[in-house]
Amino acid sequence: MIVLKAVLASKDREYISAWLDFVQGSPFGATMRFTAFSQWESFQEYMHEHEGQELPDLVIAEPEFLNPWLESMGGEPGVPWLLLSEGHEDVEEDKRLMKYQPLPTLLDAVLNASRQPRRKKVHRLGQQTISIGVVSASGGSGKTAVALHMAKQLGLAGYAVLYLNLETLDSVLPFLEKGLKRSVQRMPDAETGLSRLLYDLKVSRKGSGKQGQTQTSSKGIDGYVLRHEGLKADVFWPLSNRKELLQMSCEDTTGLIQYLSIAGQYDVLILDGDSDWDGRSEGILEAADALVWLVEDDLSAMHRWGQWMLHAERTKPDLHQSVLDRACFVVNKYRDSVVNALPRPDLQLNAVLPYIPSWKQLSQEEVMLSSPIFQREIKRLCAMLVQDGEEDLKQTGRIHNGDGWAL
């Protein structure tokens, strides 16, 4: 379950107590955690201690707390905030939270305002390419839709992106084919780009004389890829010979990802593979810098997720721990709440992506790639994985500081 962390600051201790008592006894108690302060010094110390760490999802404060804090942060705190107001302050309406109104209404407003991404991994672009694998233990979890949306949103943000699909039976061509035909092709034999690159890399590895080592080709990547303008990313035309994919080993896959990364042409690689234990899937799990692990909120999907983790823990403990360190676990097709229990205590959810009913009857690529609701949540997911110039942010536990109440 995703727990939103918020800070509440008010001079009125009775108001704070009523707020926390209500949360503790309500359904909000499972989804929100508040740390509350009635003194400026304790609030200031707490916020200062958390600079450079994982900040709260939201700050709700009266003007006596909020204004000095915003001033100390230069007006750019990097944290969403709401002014706990009695109606006299000069502040934008979407930043005002009226102090005296029904507590369920207050907490609904808090929940909406704190829908900010929980950062799992932070990457400093401009230094090296980051590869993001979109994976799952269950088929039909929506990996391709998520991968395509991530590629598009990062491309729109100005990053150089390559989308790589390694599914045995790709589901992506119906959504990309029209756009590929409209794009300016970089090579006459567009449909053989990935096949030729895989062959060239095998020849390169043999020539290097070192197992698993891939030499950078002087050709670069331009000769193998196509630009897809609708996706705002480069892509490979899907392989038509399934045998080539079935024969790809884990070494072949890691070598391909390594080559695409060290070439330095892209900021982000989006990797899309099968939900299986084949060499391609294992290669993505081993080589990706970050993983978006999708799970659906149903009993079968949760069970498969747990079984995958159990099998990996028993057979490949190093890979199991590495996956836990790099993965952002995401419920896809989310509908208001997560009903099923997570399969293991060492697993936690980091984000959700909404269910889009209209995708059940897709007839055009533009429909799937243009859902405003899904795009908004994908942007937040991307922000969890790709941030300029920041260090990794680590989760912190409950903190009781001075007169602070933690719930």
matplotlib code that plots the C-alpha trace (Angstrom):
import matplotlib.pyplot as plt

x = [0.0, 1.2, 1.5, 1.5, 3.6, 2.6, 3.6, 1.0, 2.0, -0.4, -0.2, -3.5, -2.6, -6.3, -6.8, -3.8, -5.1, -8.5, -6.9, -4.7, -7.5, -9.8, -7.1, -6.2, -9.8, -10.7, -10.0, -7.4, -5.2, -4.0, -3.0, -1.7, 1.0, 1.2, 4.0, 2.6, 4.2, 2.8, 6.2, 8.1, 11.6, 10.7, 9.1, 12.1, 14.6, 12.6, 12.4, 16.1, 17.1, 15.3, 16.9, 18.8, 16.8, 13.3, 11.1, 7.4, 4.8, 3.0, 3.4, 0.2, 1.0, -0.4, 1.2, 3.4, 5.1, 4.7, 6.0, 9.3, 9.9, 9.2, 11.5, 14.3, 13.9, 14.1, 10.5, 11.3, 10.9, 10.7, 7.8, 4.0, 2.4, -0.9, -1.6, -3.9, -6.0, -8.8, -9.6, -7.7, -4.4, -3.4, -2.6, -3.6, -6.8, -5.3, -2.7, -5.3, -6.8, -9.6, -8.8, -12.4, -14.3, -15.4, -12.3, -13.2, -13.3, -9.9, -8.3, -9.7, -8.0, -4.8, -4.9, -5.4, -2.6, -0.1, -0.3, 3.4, 5.8, 7.7, 11.3, 12.7, 15.8, 17.3, 19.5, 21.7, 21.2, 24.0, 26.6, 25.5, 22.7, 20.1, 18.3, 14.8, 13.3, 9.6, 8.9, 6.3, 5.8, 2.4, 1.5, -1.1, -0.1, 0.4, 4.1, 4.1, 1.6, 3.6, 6.9, 5.6, 4.1, 7.4, 9.3, 6.9, 6.8, 10.6, 10.9, 8.5, 10.6, 13.6, 15.5, 17.0, 15.2, 15.4, 12.6, 13.7, 11.1, 12.3, 9.0, 8.9, 5.5, 5.6, 2.4, 3.9, 3.8, 0.1, 0.8, 4.0, 3.6, 1.7, 4.0, 7.1, 5.8, 5.2, 8.7, 11.8, 13.6, 17.4, 18.1, 16.6, 16.4, 14.6, 13.1, 16.5, 18.1, 17.9, 18.8, 21.9, 22.9, 22.6, 24.8, 27.4, 27.6, 28.2, 31.0, 32.4, 32.4, 34.2, 36.7, 37.4, 38.4, 36.8, 33.6, 30.7, 32.7, 31.2, 33.3, 31.8, 31.1, 32.3, 28.9, 27.2, 23.5, 22.0, 22.3, 20.1, 17.3, 14.3, 12.8, 9.2, 7.8, 4.6, 6.5, 9.2, 11.8, 14.0, 12.9, 13.9, 11.6, 10.4, 12.2, 10.2, 12.2, 11.1, 13.9, 16.4, 14.7, 14.2, 17.9, 19.0, 20.8, 21.2, 24.7, 23.3, 20.8, 23.2, 25.7, 23.0, 22.0, 25.6, 26.4, 23.4, 24.4, 28.1, 27.4, 26.3, 23.7, 20.7, 19.8, 17.3, 16.7, 13.3, 13.5, 10.4, 10.5, 8.5, 7.2, 9.2, 12.6, 14.0, 17.5, 16.1, 14.0, 16.9, 19.2, 16.9, 16.7, 20.5, 21.4, 18.8, 19.8, 16.2, 13.1, 9.4, 7.8, 4.1, 1.5, -2.2, -4.5, -5.8, -5.2, -3.4, -1.1, -0.1, 0.6, 2.8, 4.7, 5.4, 6.3, 8.8, 10.5, 10.6, 12.1, 14.7, 15.5, 16.2, 18.0, 19.6, 19.8, 22.1, 19.7, 16.8, 18.4, 19.5, 15.9, 14.6, 17.2, 16.4, 12.7, 9.9, 6.8, 3.7, 0.1, -1.2, -5.0, -5.6, -9.2, -9.5, -7.8, -5.6, -7.8, -5.4, -2.6, 1.0, 2.5, 5.5, 6.5, 9.6, 7.6, 6.0, 4.2, 5.7, 3.1, -0.1, -1.2, -5.0, -7.2, -8.3, -11.6, -11.4, -8.3, -10.4, -11.6, -8.5, -8.6, -6.0, -2.5, -3.2, -5.9, -3.5, -0.7, -2.9, -4.7, -4.3, -5.0, -2.4, 0.1, -0.1, 0.6, 3.4, 5.1, 5.1, 6.5, 9.3, 10.1, 10.7, 13.4, 14.9, 15.9, 18.6, 21.4, 20.0, 21.3, 19.4, 16.6, 16.1, 13.0, 12.9, 10.8, 8.5, 10.2, 9.2, 10.9, 10.4, 6.7, 6.1, 3.4, 3.9, 1.0]
y = [0.0, 3.5, 5.7, 9.4, 11.4, 14.9, 17.5, 19.5, 22.8, 24.8, 26.7, 25.2, 22.0, 21.1, 21.4, 19.1, 16.6, 16.5, 16.2, 13.2, 11.5, 11.6, 10.2, 7.4, 6.2, 6.7, 4.9, 7.6, 6.1, 3.3, 5.7, 8.8, 9.4, 12.9, 14.5, 17.5, 20.6, 23.4, 25.3, 27.0, 25.9, 22.2, 22.5, 24.3, 21.8, 18.9, 20.3, 21.3, 17.8, 16.3, 18.5, 16.2, 13.2, 12.0, 15.0, 14.7, 14.5, 17.6, 20.4, 21.9, 24.9, 28.1, 31.3, 31.7, 28.4, 28.4, 31.9, 31.7, 28.2, 29.3, 32.3, 30.2, 27.9, 30.8, 30.3, 26.9, 24.3, 21.3, 20.0, 20.6, 22.8, 24.1, 27.2, 26.3, 29.4, 31.2, 33.1, 36.4, 35.6, 36.6, 33.3, 31.4, 29.5, 26.1, 26.7, 27.5, 24.9, 26.4, 25.5, 25.1, 22.6, 18.9, 16.8, 14.3, 17.3, 18.5, 15.1, 14.7, 17.9, 16.7, 13.4, 15.2, 17.8, 15.1, 13.0, 13.4, 10.7, 8.7, 8.7, 5.2, 5.9, 9.2, 9.5, 12.4, 12.8, 14.2, 11.9, 8.5, 6.7, 5.2, 2.0, 1.3, -2.1, -2.5, -5.9, -8.1, -11.6, -11.8, -11.5, -8.9, -6.5, -3.6, -3.5, -2.3, 0.5, 1.7, 1.4, 3.4, 6.1, 6.4, 6.8, 9.4, 11.5, 11.5, 12.3, 15.3, 16.4, 16.8, 13.6, 11.4, 8.2, 4.7, 2.2, -1.4, -4.2, -7.7, -9.6, -12.9, -12.0, -8.2, -6.3, -3.0, -3.0, -2.1, 1.1, 2.0, 0.9, 3.9, 6.3, 4.5, 4.8, 8.5, 9.0, 9.8, 6.5, 6.6, 3.4, 1.6, -1.8, -0.5, -3.8, -5.5, -3.0, -5.0, -8.2, -6.7, -5.1, -8.4, -10.0, -7.2, -7.4, -11.2, -10.7, -7.9, -10.1, -12.9, -10.4, -9.0, -12.4, -11.7, -13.4, -11.0, -7.9, -5.8, -3.3, -0.1, 0.0, 2.9, 2.8, 4.1, 3.4, 5.6, 2.9, 0.5, 2.6, 4.6, 7.8, 7.6, 11.1, 10.2, 8.4, 11.1, 8.4, 6.1, 2.5, -0.7, -2.2, -5.4, -8.5, -10.6, -13.8, -15.0, -17.6, -14.8, -13.7, -17.2, -17.8, -14.6, -15.5, -13.5, -12.6, -11.4, -9.2, -7.7, -7.1, -5.3, -3.1, -2.4, -1.3, 1.0, 2.5, 3.1, 4.5, 7.7, 8.7, 8.4, 9.7, 6.9, 3.4, 1.9, -1.9, -4.0, -7.8, -11.0, -12.0, -15.1, -16.7, -16.6, -15.2, -11.8, -11.3, -12.3, -10.0, -7.0, -7.8, -8.0, -5.0, -2.3, 0.5, 0.8, -1.4, -0.6, -3.8, -3.9, -5.9, -6.0, -5.9, -9.4, -12.6, -14.4, -11.5, -11.0, -14.7, -14.8, -11.8, -13.5, -16.8, -15.0, -13.4, -16.6, -18.5, -15.8, -15.6, -19.4, -19.8, -16.4, -14.5, -11.8, -11.0, -11.1, -8.5, -6.4, -6.4, -5.2, -2.4, -1.2, -1.8, 0.6, -1.6, -0.2, -1.3, -0.9, -0.7, 0.8, 1.4, 3.6, 1.3, -1.8, -4.7, -7.7, -8.1, -7.9, -11.4, -10.8, -8.4, -7.3, -5.9, -2.5, -0.5, 2.8, 4.1, 3.3, 3.8, 4.2, 1.8, 3.2, 1.5, 3.0, 0.9, -2.2, -1.1, 0.4, 1.0, 3.7, 4.2, 7.8, 6.7, 4.6, 7.2, 10.2, 9.5, 12.6, 10.8, 8.1, 10.6, 12.6, 9.5, 8.4, 11.8, 11.2, 7.7, 9.1, 11.7, 8.9, 7.4, 10.3, 13.5, 16.1, 16.7, 15.0, 12.3, 9.1, 9.8, 7.1, 6.5, 7.5, 6.2, 8.0, 10.8, 12.3, 15.6, 18.0, 18.7, 16.8, 14.1, 11.3, 9.2]
z = [0.0, -0.8, 2.3, 1.7, 4.2, 5.2, 7.7, 9.6, 11.4, 13.5, 16.8, 17.9, 19.7, 20.1, 16.3, 15.7, 18.2, 16.6, 13.2, 14.2, 16.2, 13.2, 10.8, 13.2, 13.4, 9.8, 6.5, 5.8, 8.5, 6.2, 3.5, 5.2, 7.8, 9.5, 11.5, 13.3, 15.0, 17.1, 17.5, 14.8, 16.1, 16.0, 12.5, 11.2, 12.6, 11.2, 7.7, 7.8, 8.8, 5.8, 3.2, 0.8, 2.0, 1.2, 1.9, 2.8, 0.1, 1.4, 3.9, 5.4, 7.6, 9.0, 7.7, 10.8, 9.8, 6.1, 5.2, 7.1, 5.7, 2.1, 2.6, 3.9, 0.8, -1.6, -2.6, -4.2, -1.5, -3.8, -1.8, -2.5, 0.2, 1.3, 3.4, 6.3, 6.1, 7.8, 4.7, 5.1, 3.4, -0.1, -1.7, -4.9, -4.4, -5.3, -2.5, 0.1, 2.5, 4.6, 8.2, 9.5, 7.4, 7.8, 8.4, 5.6, 3.2, 4.5, 4.1, 0.6, -0.3, 1.3, -0.6, -4.0, -3.2, -2.2, -5.3, -5.9, -7.1, -4.6, -5.9, -6.0, -8.1, -9.1, -12.2, -13.2, -16.9, -19.0, -17.4, -18.8, -20.4, -18.0, -19.1, -17.7, -18.0, -17.9, -16.5, -14.8, -13.5, -15.4, -19.0, -20.0, -17.2, -19.7, -20.1, -23.7, -23.0, -20.1, -21.9, -24.9, -22.8, -20.8, -24.1, -25.4, -22.2, -21.8, -25.5, -25.1, -22.2, -24.5, -23.7, -26.4, -26.0, -27.6, -27.2, -27.5, -27.7, -27.2, -26.9, -28.7, -30.2, -30.2, -29.4, -30.4, -34.2, -34.5, -32.5, -34.3, -37.9, -39.2, -37.5, -38.8, -42.4, -41.9, -40.4, -42.5, -42.6, -42.0, -44.1, -47.0, -45.3, -42.2, -41.3, -40.7, -38.4, -35.1, -36.9, -38.4, -35.1, -33.3, -35.9, -35.9, -32.1, -32.2, -34.7, -32.6, -29.4, -31.3, -32.7, -29.2, -27.9, -24.6, -23.5, -23.0, -24.1, -26.9, -28.9, -30.0, -33.7, -35.8, -37.6, -34.5, -34.0, -36.7, -39.3, -37.4, -35.9, -37.1, -35.8, -34.7, -34.5, -32.8, -30.1, -29.9, -29.8, -31.9, -32.3, -34.0, -36.5, -34.8, -35.9, -38.3, -37.7, -34.3, -34.3, -33.9, -30.7, -29.3, -29.8, -28.0, -24.8, -21.6, -22.8, -26.2, -24.4, -21.9, -24.7, -26.8, -23.8, -23.0, -26.6, -26.7, -23.4, -24.0, -27.5, -25.7, -28.2, -25.8, -22.4, -21.8, -23.0, -22.5, -22.5, -23.1, -22.9, -22.1, -18.7, -18.5, -17.5, -21.0, -21.8, -23.0, -19.9, -17.6, -19.6, -19.1, -15.3, -15.0, -17.2, -16.6, -14.3, -13.0, -13.3, -13.5, -12.2, -13.0, -11.1, -11.3, -8.3, -8.6, -6.6, -9.5, -10.3, -6.7, -6.4, -9.4, -8.2, -4.9, -6.6, -8.9, -5.9, -4.0, -6.9, -7.5, -3.8, -3.8, -7.1, -7.7, -4.4, -5.8, -8.7, -6.2, -4.0, -7.0, -8.3, -4.9, -5.0, -8.5, -8.9, -8.6, -8.0, -9.7, -9.7, -13.3, -14.1, -10.7, -9.6, -6.5, -4.0, -3.7, -2.6, -2.5, 0.0, -1.2, -1.3, 0.8, 3.7, 1.9, -1.0, -1.2, -3.8, -5.1, -7.5, -9.3, -12.9, -13.7, -15.6, -18.9, -20.1, -23.6, -24.4, -24.5, -28.0, -29.5, -33.3, -33.7, -32.3, -31.4, -28.9, -26.8, -26.9, -26.1, -22.8, -20.7, -17.4, -18.1, -19.4, -16.2, -14.1, -16.4, -16.0, -12.3, -12.7, -14.9, -12.3, -9.8, -12.1, -14.0, -12.2, -13.1, -10.6, -7.5, -5.3, -4.4, -1.9, 0.7, 2.7, 6.3, 9.1, 11.5, 13.4, 16.7, 17.1, 20.0, 20.1, 16.9, 16.8, 14.3, 13.0]

ax = plt.figure().add_subplot(projection="3d")
ax.plot(x, y, z, "-o")
ax.set_aspect("equal")
plt.show()
